[in-house]
Amino acid sequence: MQVLLAFTVEETHLGFTDLRSRTGLSKSTLHRILGEMAAARLLERTDAGYRLSRLVFELGMRASVERTLLEVATPFLDAYAVRQAVE
């Protein structure tokens, strides 16, 4: 979960060093987890590092089908409100 949560809407590609600093995992543990996640098709390895895979998107879409529009929109509206308050 730490690896998945390291990605943001703005930062869709992360290198190993970024992932290590965001997760706090040791090099060997992170390397093993990234390999396992790539093998499970949860992450894709790119020239820029790693990104969430299409499978993660598809799983998110399946979950969103079960939710109402308000439930889906609320986190985005909250993030927008915070951004507007900062500006």
N, C-alpha and C positions, 0 to 999 in steps of 0.2 A: 504494500500500500504506500509506503514511503516513496518509492520510485514513481508510482503513478501520480501521486499528489505533488511531486516536484515540478511537473509540467503545468504551465498556465496557458491561458488563451493567447497571451502575447508571445510566450516563449514555447513554441511547439517543437523545437529541436534543442536538445541539450547534449553537451559533451560529457565525457566521463568525469572530468574535474568538477563541472557544475553539479552533476548528479551526486557526486561524493560530498560536496559541501552542503547541498540541500538535504541530503538524507542522513549525513553523519555516519554512514556505514564505512567500514574499513575497505581498502582496495580489493582485497581478496573476496570479501563477502559481496561487495557490489558487483565485481566481475562475474561471480557465480550467478547471482540473481539476474543480472542483465542477460546472461546466456540462457538461463532457464526461461525468462520472459520472452526472449526472441524465439526460442524453440516452441513456446506455447502460442506464438503469434500475437502476443500482447504488445510487443515493441518491434520496431523496424530499425535496423542499423543503416545509417546513411553516411555520406561524406561529412556531414556536419555533426554527427554523433548518433543520437537516438531520437526517435519520435514515437508517439503512440500510434498503434496500428489501426488499420481499418476495422479489425475485429473489435477493438475497444469502442469505436464509434457505433458499430452495429449492436453491440451489447447495450450501449447507452440508449440507442433508439428503441430497442425492445423494452427497456425499463420505462422510457418516456411514454410509450403507448398505454401503459397501465396508469398513468398519472393524468390529472386534469391539467388544463392549460395554466391555471393559476399556480399549481404546484410547480410546473416546469418553469414558468416565467419568474417566479418570486426571487430565486437567487440572482438572476440577471438584473432584475429591477433593483434589488438591494445593492449590487455592485455598482450600478449606474448612479444610485443615490449617493453612495460613498464618494464616488469619483467627482460628482457635481459639488459635493460639500467641500472637497479638498481644493477644487478650482475656485 
